[in-house]
């Protein structure tokens, strides 16, 4: 199969994979104990879950968009 038929180059696929890993890390940072009817968990409003994790997810999504838009190098 000819390499010119592929939409993405090797670097594009690596950047997409890195972006996916960053998004997964962001979602993992959002996890934690939940509030129930009997017990209120104040950790649901922590800085890590409300500010840091969504920013990390956003960075991962931007990385993936850049990887899709970036033109692959011609050999």
Secondary structure, DSSP 8 states (H G I E B T S, - for coil): --GGG-SS-HHHHHHHHHHHHHHHHHHHHH------SS---GGGG-HIIIIIHHHHHHHHHHHHHHHHHS-----
